[in-house]
Amino acid sequence: MDFIDYYFNPNDLLFVKRLGLSALLGCMIGWEREYSNKTAGVKTHLLVSLGSCLLMLLSIYGFLDWINHPNVRYDPSRLAAQVINGIGFLAAGAILVRPNLVVTGLTTSASLWVAMGIGLAVGSGNYFMAIATTTLVLLVLTIIPRVEERLIRRSRWDLDLLMEDKPGVLGKITSFLGGHNINILKINTSILKDSDYQVCIKIKVKTRKGLDDVLIGVQRIEGVIEVSNNMVDIKKHSHLKASNL
């Protein structure tokens, strides 16, 4: 009996419950990231949430024997603050900068940071706060991307061009698009067998109105053989007429 009293205390069941809940909530967020093929998945989010909960429990219950010591100032928030500082290194590891200067992993990095907060909330006994946050995080990660995809689909287009191998043609095209307030996101070029160029320009427009006229204007640039996207296919001698160019 003395062995049990020495190594176990009445709070152990509470510890197991909080650690288990934090692991479950972290696993739920990690599963969504894993399903989306992100860098940090179930194991990473589970461990972040579980470790944060452990350190929060240690901060609250691990130093009870020293509370009444005259030279000890008890502050449970100090250890939690160090957890918040330390998560930055792990979250930064999920952010990747690709060769084309496209930054990815920011959402996964943020989800790791939130998983840390959920673990701290469970460890401090704020179950409702942790469960509500997990629910909101899952809604953000699953619903918001679908809404963004629909909005982006309406404003971003792939502009495919077939152009002659002549100097200055691509520069004229980009200048023309910029003059019509069309943002160029990315340009990919490839050389065909007959020395012509195939160019794919990703553009972003505020409105679909007038886009057909702009495409016809691009077609009229000397050296451009064909212009097309998923809405319009314009070739030389097109019957469409441009207006307000």
C-alpha positions in Angstrom: 0.0 0.0 0.0 2.9 2.3 0.8 4.3 1.6 -2.7 1.0 2.7 -4.3 0.7 5.8 -2.1 4.3 6.8 -2.9 4.2 6.4 -6.7 0.6 7.2 -7.4 -1.7 10.0 -6.3 -5.5 10.7 -6.7 -4.9 13.0 -9.7 -3.4 10.2 -11.9 -6.8 9.4 -13.4 -7.3 13.0 -14.2 -3.9 13.1 -15.9 -4.7 10.1 -18.0 -8.1 11.7 -19.0 -6.5 15.0 -20.0 -3.6 13.4 -21.9 -6.0 11.1 -23.7 -8.3 13.9 -24.7 -5.5 16.1 -25.9 -4.1 13.2 -28.0 -7.5 12.6 -29.5 -8.0 16.2 -30.5 -4.5 16.6 -31.9 -5.1 13.4 -33.9 -8.3 14.8 -35.4 -6.5 17.8 -36.7 -3.5 15.8 -37.9 -5.8 13.4 -39.8 -7.2 16.2 -41.8 -3.6 17.4 -42.7 -2.6 13.8 -43.5 -5.6 13.4 -45.7 -4.6 16.6 -47.5 -1.1 15.2 -48.1 0.6 17.8 -46.0 4.1 17.6 -44.4 2.9 17.3 -40.8 0.2 14.7 -40.2 -1.4 12.6 -37.5 1.7 11.8 -35.5 3.1 15.3 -35.5 -0.1 17.0 -34.4 -0.8 14.3 -31.8 2.6 14.6 -30.3 2.5 18.4 -30.2 -0.9 18.4 -28.5 0.1 15.6 -26.1 3.4 17.2 -25.2 1.8 20.6 -24.6 -0.8 19.0 -22.3 1.9 17.1 -20.4 3.9 20.3 -19.8 0.8 22.1 -18.7 -0.1 19.4 -16.2 3.5 19.5 -15.0 3.3 23.2 -14.6 0.1 23.0 -12.5 0.7 19.8 -10.5 4.4 19.1 -10.7 5.6 21.6 -8.2 2.8 21.4 -5.5 5.4 20.3 -2.9 7.2 23.6 -3.3 4.2 26.0 -3.1 4.6 26.7 0.6 8.4 27.1 0.4 9.3 30.7 1.4 11.9 31.2 -1.3 9.8 29.8 -4.2 7.4 31.9 -6.3 4.9 29.6 -7.9 3.7 30.6 -11.4 2.1 27.9 -13.6 2.1 30.1 -16.7 5.9 30.2 -17.0 6.3 26.7 -18.3 3.3 27.2 -20.7 5.0 30.4 -22.0 8.1 28.4 -22.8 6.0 25.9 -24.7 4.6 28.7 -26.9 8.1 29.9 -27.6 9.4 26.4 -28.4 6.7 25.5 -30.9 8.0 28.2 -33.3 10.9 26.0 -34.3 8.7 23.0 -35.1 6.1 25.1 -36.9 8.8 26.8 -39.0 10.0 23.4 -40.2 6.7 22.8 -41.9 7.1 25.9 -44.1 8.8 25.3 -47.4 10.0 27.8 -49.9 10.1 26.2 -53.4 12.5 27.2 -56.2 9.8 29.4 -57.8 9.5 31.4 -54.5 6.2 29.8 -53.7 5.8 29.4 -50.0 3.9 26.4 -48.8 3.1 24.9 -45.4 1.8 28.0 -43.7 -1.6 26.4 -42.9 0.1 23.3 -41.5 2.4 25.4 -39.4 -0.6 27.3 -38.0 -2.4 24.0 -37.3 0.6 22.8 -35.3 0.5 26.1 -33.3 -3.2 25.6 -32.6 -2.6 22.0 -31.6 -0.2 23.3 -29.0 -2.8 25.6 -27.7 -5.4 22.8 -27.6 -3.0 20.7 -25.5 -2.4 23.6 -23.1 -6.2 24.1 -22.8 -6.8 20.4 -22.0 -3.9 20.3 -19.6 -5.4 23.2 -17.7 -8.8 21.6 -17.5 -10.6 23.8 -20.1 -12.2 21.0 -22.0 -15.0 22.9 -23.7 -12.5 25.5 -24.9 -10.3 22.8 -26.4 -13.2 20.8 -28.0 -14.7 24.0 -29.5 -11.3 25.1 -30.9 -10.8 21.7 -32.5 -14.2 21.8 -34.1 -13.6 25.3 -35.5 -10.1 24.3 -36.8 -11.6 21.3 -38.6 -14.3 23.5 -40.1 -11.6 26.0 -41.3 -9.4 23.3 -42.8 -12.2 21.5 -44.6 -14.7 24.2 -45.6 -12.6 27.3 -46.3 -10.5 25.6 -49.0 -13.6 24.7 -50.9 -14.9 28.2 -50.8 -11.5 29.6 -51.8 -11.3 27.2 -54.7 -14.6 28.4 -56.1 -13.6 32.0 -55.7 -10.2 31.4 -57.2 -11.6 29.4 -60.1 -13.6 32.5 -61.1 -10.7 34.9 -61.0 -7.7 32.8 -62.2 -7.3 31.5 -65.8 -4.7 29.6 -67.7 -3.8 31.5 -70.9 -2.3 29.2 -73.5 -0.4 30.7 -76.4 1.3 29.4 -79.5 3.9 32.0 -80.6 6.7 32.4 -83.1 10.3 32.3 -82.0 10.8 36.1 -82.4 12.5 38.5 -79.9 10.2 40.7 -77.9 6.9 38.9 -78.5 6.5 37.7 -74.9 7.4 41.2 -73.6 4.7 42.7 -75.8 2.2 40.2 -74.4 3.1 40.9 -70.8 3.0 44.6 -71.4 -0.4 44.4 -73.0 -1.8 42.3 -70.2 -0.4 44.7 -67.6 -1.9 47.6 -69.4 -5.3 46.0 -69.0 -4.9 45.5 -65.2 -4.4 41.8 -65.5 -2.1 40.3 -62.9 0.4 37.7 -64.2 0.9 35.0 -61.7 3.2 32.6 -63.5 4.7 32.0 -67.0 5.8 28.6 -68.3 7.4 28.2 -71.8 8.4 25.2 -73.9 10.0 24.9 -77.4 8.1 22.9 -80.0 9.7 20.9 -82.8 9.0 23.6 -85.4 10.8 26.2 -83.4 7.6 27.8 -82.2 7.0 28.5 -78.5 4.2 27.2 -76.4 3.5 29.5 -73.5 1.2 29.1 -70.5 0.5 32.3 -68.6 -1.5 32.1 -65.4 -3.5 35.3 -65.0 -5.7 36.8 -62.3 -8.6 39.1 -63.3 -11.0 40.9 -61.1 -14.0 40.3 -63.4 -14.7 38.0 -66.4 -16.2 41.0 -68.2 -14.0 42.1 -71.2 -11.7 39.1 -70.9 -12.6 37.9 -74.4 -11.7 41.3 -75.9 -8.3 41.2 -74.1 -7.6 37.7 -75.5 -8.4 38.9 -79.0 -6.1 41.8 -78.4 -3.3 39.4 -77.4 -4.0 37.4 -80.6 -3.4 40.5 -82.7 0.1 41.0 -81.4 2.6 40.2 -84.1 4.2 36.8 -83.6 1.2 35.2 -81.7 -0.2 32.3 -83.6 -3.0 31.1 -81.3 -4.5 32.1 -78.0 -6.8 29.9 -75.9 -8.0 29.2 -72.4 -10.7 27.0 -71.0 -13.4 29.5 -72.0 -12.2 30.9 -75.3 -10.2 29.5 -78.2 -9.0 32.2 -80.6 -6.9 31.5 -83.7 -5.8 33.7 -86.6 -8.7 35.0 -88.8 -11.0 34.6 -85.8 -14.6 35.8 -86.5 -14.7 37.5 -83.0 -14.2 41.2 -83.0 -12.6 43.1 -80.3 -14.0 46.2 -78.7 -12.8 48.9 -76.4 -9.2 47.7 -76.5 
